[in-house]
């Protein structure tokens, strides 16, 4: 009897040990013990997007596009048989939320790479964490400071897919000069995006014989800019530059027309979303701005190298979400595809991944044709932009 009891006890111990081992193996298979999830058959990628809050008109299409493309990649078998696991965080148009999201993705989720940063201020706040942790980070924000700070040297681990103000401002100034609009008002949003754009404007305006007869700032939360615009009206500019994103720029644009300022309005690429037109109403008509070619893809020549890619993205996005594709979703499209290409080439080793991103060459995307290098972690030039005019609530080619 004693031997029988020992036998049963031994069997119970064996079964329990086997069960625990199986559970342990199951946890490892879900990525629980791997820094990037790569050993478990999946690759963990993080995204931090302003899917809600004031920047949502930009961020929501970015979030939707990232999820759509990663689903497509996984449906096609993933990367070398490994599926991508996306960990998506809504930073709610809040800088603190963006920083907390970055810490979570790096320290807890241990992701292979991170995409996001809808607005420049959030991206700039997130960068030090990515650089310190040596995690490849692809920003979707526009400020030149994101990828090329004041010392004019690229950050080591940070890239971006939006056209920077160092690309956009020359296009805008060239348009003003061609139209002989040499005396202008500069109205910029009081945040990192506005500051960066203004610095580039100040640096380059003399080369194009452009003079700012008045310069003003408005808050990103502006509800009424009429008092500021009264000063602008007295300065008698030939044109007004409004440098902001959709929500705040719509308020300023409406107010310009409401006080009877009848001069050309030239804006930044930050208004390239239908929400701007909806918010600004009839005041949006006649507004001109530089932006990527997606908004006027139907007017492009068939020989344009981007046309086929633009049409494919437009068809996929609009078919899935039943709303117009935006250039902001395009920035996300480019980021995911550039990252996937690098992962397919070198795998999940972060240093090799960083090098592969840096050597992106000839990638035909939504924002342009990318040619990155050790000196340029954006890889776009002014030819990635076209001047667009809003007529009857629709985008039309303005150059």
HUSUL-V323662 format. One record per pair of residues at least 12 apart in sequence whose ideal C-beta (glycine too) atoms are under 6 Angstrom apart, sorted by the first residue. I is the first residue (numbers start at 0). GAP is how many residues later the second one is. Records with the same first field share a line. If there is no record, write none. Layout:
I=GAP / GAP
This chain:
34=75
35=76 / 312
36=48
37=310
40=41
41=40 / 41 / 43
42=39 / 41 / 69 / 305
43=41 / 67 / 68
44=39 / 41 / 66 / 68
45=41 / 59 / 65 / 68
46=19 / 41 / 68 / 69
47=41 / 43 / 50 / 53 / 68
48=13 / 14 / 67 / 69
49=41 / 43 / 68
50=12 / 39
51=38 / 40
52=39 / 40
53=39 / 193
54=38 / 63 / 64
56=189 / 216 / 218
57=60 / 270
58=59
60=265 / 267 / 268
61=78 / 266 / 267 / 270
63=257
64=264 / 267 / 268
65=266 / 270
67=252
68=267
69=14 / 16
72=267
78=264 / 265
86=22
88=12
90=31
94=26 / 27 / 30
97=24 / 27 / 28
98=26
101=24 / 27
105=27 / 29
111=236
112=23 / 226
113=23
114=23 / 220
116=22 / 23 / 24
117=22
118=22
119=21 / 23 / 72 / 73
120=70 / 71
122=16 / 18 / 23
123=68
126=31
129=27
130=26
133=23
135=21 / 217 / 218 / 221
136=20 / 21
137=21 / 197
138=21
139=22 / 191 / 192
141=20 / 22
142=49 / 50 / 53
143=20 / 21 / 22 / 52
144=51
145=14
146=13 / 230 / 231
153=223
156=197
158=198 / 218
159=218
160=170 / 173 / 174 / 206
161=169
162=217 / 221
163=214
164=31 / 32 / 35
165=34
166=213 / 215
167=101 / 122
168=31 / 32 / 35
169=212
170=119 / 211 / 214
171=118
172=31 / 35 / 37
174=212
175=34
176=31
180=57 / 58
181=27 / 28
182=28 / 30 / 54 / 55
183=28 / 53 / 55 / 57
184=29 / 47 / 52 / 55
185=26 / 29 / 55
186=29 / 55
187=29 / 55
188=31 / 55 / 59
189=27 / 29
190=29
193=49
196=46
212=22 / 24
213=18 / 21
215=12
217=34
219=28
221=26 / 29
224=27 / 30
225=29 / 33
228=26 / 27 / 30
232=28
238=24 / 25 / 27
239=23 / 25
240=25
241=25
242=25
243=26
244=25
245=25 / 27 / 29 / 30
248=18 / 22
249=26 / 29 / 30
252=27 / 30
253=26 / 29
256=26
264=22
265=22
266=20 / 22
268=21 / 22
270=18
271=19 / 55
272=53
273=50
276=116
283=106
284=105
286=103
287=101 / 110
288=99
289=95 / 97
290=36 / 97
291=35 / 38 / 75
292=13 / 93
293=16 / 33 / 36 / 72
294=93 / 100
295=99 / 101
296=13
298=98
304=59
305=58
308=55
312=20 / 53
329=36 / 37
330=36
332=33
333=31 / 32 / 33
337=22 / 25
341=14 / 15
357=14 / 16
359=12
367=12 / 16
386=12
